[in-house]
Amino acid sequence: MKRIILILLISHTALISNAQDRVFARVYQSNVLGKNNKDLEVWNTYSFGRDYFYTKLHQRFEFEIGLSSKLQTSIYLNREQVTQGNSVRETSGSNSVSSEWKYKLSDPVANGIGFALYGEFTASTDELELEGKLIFDKKIRRSLLAFNVVYENEMEFEYEKEEGKTELESEEVKLEFDLGYMYDLKKGFRLGVEIKNDNIFEKGKWMNSPLFAGPTLSYGAERWWIIFNVLPQVINLKKEDGVIDNLELHDHEMYDLRLLFAYNF
């Protein structure tokens, strides 16, 4: 009897993963799209609230495909627009392209704890970005827990006039910890919370460590899904000497909203 129940659970998880590889807006899960399944995803992230006027709209258009029962890949087209300043405000924009790969090593139902490796490479005209993730998740009846360890290295092209050549220099390194909890409300609706701790290092120096936490609402149908998350900054865990402000509003925003929509075909 236990074997039959386990088979049904695995089959149910497989059917879900064929059409939807995520239920969180930020935290990643170990499951991948089924072989030859394809997704078109549209991301919209709106951030605002620094110690000066600042708004940012980050948009991503993604094509994702399952290559096997354990491997999926995707390509992103990215667009970012920022308006900042106080008395004088300037608007700037940038475009980039990303390649993502995710490989599942264990399943959150069949193996107890799901585990996957994730890598992403982003290129634009003035910088390169490398990102790696360790993805863990656990399915407990109608609840899902997920945890990510994220490493990100942003490198800018710098021209050395004396040597007459262009070199890549590491501009910023990020170490991020993401935690998510999601509860299945049935009829396709899920409600949960996501927590993010973002740590920035510049030339080896630990600069800040803001903590974000907020609710996520997810809905998944047979061929499409939509996710909305609000992520306000709660506290800065690493403060500079003499700084008493509880929030880090120089490199990070006070509020971050994200809306994702996807269609599976």
N, C-alpha and C positions, 0 to 999 in steps of 0.2 A: 504493500500500500504506500509506504514512504517513497519507494522508487517511482511509482506512478505520479505521485504529487510532485516530486522533483522534476520529472520529465515534463509535466504540464507547466511548471514554473519556468523552466528553461525555454520551452517552446513559446510561452507568452512573452518572455523577455526578448527572444529572437525576433518575434513578429514586430514588437515595438521598435527594436533597433534597426530593422529594415527600413522603417519609415522616418524615424527620428533618433538622432544620435545624441541629443541633449535636451534637458528640461530646465537648466539654469541659464542665466544671462551671462555669467562670468566664469563660474566654476565648470571645469570640463569633467566628463565621465569617461569611463574606460571603454564603453561599447562603441562599435563602429557601424557604419552603414553596411547592409548586406551586399554581397558581390553584385556589381553592375547597377546597384541602386544609385540614383543621382539626386542631389539637392541643389536648388537655387536659394541662396539666403541673402537677405538684405538687412544690414545692421545700421542703426542710427543711435549714436551716443552724443548726448548734449551735456556739457559740463559748464558750471559757472560758479562764481564766488571766490575771489582771491582777496589779497590785501590791497588790490587796485582793481579797476574795472576789467573784467576778463570773461569772455564766453568762447566756447569751442564746440564746433560740430564736427564729429568724426563719423564718416560713412564708409561702409565696406560692402562690396558686392561680391559674393562668393559662389563659385561652382565647385561642388563636392561630389566625389564618386567613391564607391566602395570597390576596392580591387580584389579583395578576398574576404574570408570570414574574419580575418584578423587585421587587415590593413586597409586604410583609406587615405586619400589624398585630396587636396583642393588647391585652387588658385583664387586669390583675392585681388580686386582692384580697389584701392584705397584713396579716399579724398578727405582732406582735413582743412577746415577754415577756422581762423582765430581772429577775434577782435579784442584788442586790449589797449590800455592807457587810461588816463584820467581826464585832464582837460583836453588833451589831443589823443584821439583814438585812431589806431591803425588796424587795418584788416589785411591778413596775409593768408595764403593757401599753399598746399602742397599735394602732390600726387605720388603714389608709390604702388608697387605690385608685390604680392606675397605668395609664397609657396608653403603649404602645410602638409605634414605627414604625421599620421597617428597609427601606432601598432599596439594591438591588444595582446597582453601576455596571459591574463587570467580573467575569468568571468565573475561578476559580483554575486551570482546565484550558484552556478555550478561549482565554483572554487571557493566560495565563502567571501573572499575579498577580491574585487576587480583591480587590475593593475595595467596601466598602459604607459607607453613612452610617446612623447610628442615633440616635434621639432618644427620650427617656422623660420623662414628666411625672408626678409623684407629689403627691397632695394628701391632707392629714389635717386635723383640726380646729385644729391649732396651727402647722402649717408647710407649706411648699411646697418641692418639690425638682425641679430641672432637671438632666438628665443627657444628655450627648452623647458619641458614640463615633465614632472613625475606625477602621474594621476592615480589616485586611489579612490575606490568607492565601495559601498556596502549596501545591499538591498535587504531590508527587514520588513517583511509583509508589505504594508502600504507606505512605508517610509524609505527614503533614500538619503544616505550620507555620502558626501564626496569631499575629498581633500586634495589640493594641488600644491606642489612646490615648484615655483617658477623662477628661472634664471634668464635675465635679459641683458644683452650688451649692445649699446648703441655706439656706432663708430662713424665719425665724420671724415670726409675727405679734406685734408689740409695740404695746401701748396707750400712747399719749402723753396723760397726764392733763391737762397744761396746755393742749394743743391740742384735747383731746376727740375724738381719732380714732385709729384703728388703722392702723399702717403695717407694711409688710414690710421686715425688715432681714436682710441677709446674715449668717448666723451662722457659716458655715464653707464654705470652698472646697477641693475635692479635685482633685488631678491624679494620675491613676493610669496606670501602664504595665503591661500584661498580655502575657505571652508563653506560648505553649503548643506542645508537640510531641506528636503522637499517631501511633502505629504500628499498622497494621491487622494483627491476628493471624489474621484469617480466621474464618469461622464466626460472624460477628457481634461478636467480641470485639476491643477495642482497648485498648492500654495506652500511657500517656504521662505527661508531667509538665507542671505549670503553675507559672508564676512570676508573682508580683504585687508591684509596688512602689507603695505608697500614700503620697502626700504631702499633708499637711494645712496649709492656710494660714488664719490667723485675723487679720482686719484687715490683710491684706497681709504678715503675718509668717509665714515658713516655719517651722513648728513641729517636724515630724518626718518621717522617711522610712523606715518599716520595710519590709523585704524578706521576702516569704513564698515558699516553694517546697515542692511536694509532689506525690505521685503521683496519677494519675487512671485509673480503670478504667471502661470504657464497653462496654455491650452493646446492640446494636440488632437487633430482629426486624422482621418485615414491618409490623406494626401498632403496635409499642410499643418503647420504649427506656428504659434505666436507666443512670445515671451516678453514680459515687461518687468523692469527692475528699477527701484529707486535706491540709491546708495549714498547717504550723507556721511560726511566725515564725523567721527565721534570724538577722537582724541589723538594727539601726537605723542607716541610713546618715547620718542627720542628728541629732546630739546637741546638747542644750542645754549651755551653758557649765558646766563643773564636773561634768557627768554622765558617769560612766564605764561605766554599765550598757550591755551590748551589745544589749539588747532594749528596745522601747518598749511599756510595759505600763500606760500611763495612758489613752491613747485607743484602743489596740488590744489584742487578745487574743494569748495565746501559741499557742493552737491554734484552728483553724477547720475544721469538718467539714461537708460538703455532700452531700446525697443528692437526686437528681432522678429523677422517674419521669414518663413521658408516654405517652399513647395517641393514635394517629392514626386519624381517621375521615373 
